[in-house]
Amino acid sequence: KEGKNEETALFLACKHEHNDVARFLLDEKADPNTSNAQGRSPMHVASQARNLPLLNYLLRAGGNFMQETLDGSVPLTHLHP
C-alpha cells in the first residue's frame, strides 16, 4: 500500500480504469479485496465507474461484492440505478 490513502497498484489501476494493468496485476495474484484507508476496495471503484469488464476480472479473481467500507457501503450498491 502506498501513500496516506493506502492505495495498492491494483486499486489505482481500477480507479483510473486501466483495465489491462488491472488484469495483469490480477493474473499476478494481486488481492482484489485489499482495501484503502477508507475501506474501499478495487471492487468499490470499479462498481462506482460501472466498469463491467473490470468487475468481471475482479470477480473471477475472488473479488467480494459485499465487502463493506468504513461507512458501510458495499460495491453492489453502486450498480443499482
Steps between C-alpha positions, in 0.01 A plus 500: 500500500626842407436853624273635770194334345669158500406428138652198327612484138185301422279759670662780297470305174129451570452860613647630173329227292821346372336163437805341335721590797238377746465172312879454500516564875217255563674240284804554725278426803430853627231487770174649367369547856781710649345826618634853537487723809125559447430130459444527124621212284563477125146357480361827641672723245422270206135483608479876541638543146259227377798340331346159428804340332715599797240370745504170313879473540475586869221250564684219323803580720289467817373856542231541766186693398390525864823638656408805709681832518546679832163673443326171417460527122555195280602489131165360395318820605685701233349287224140565597343763268 
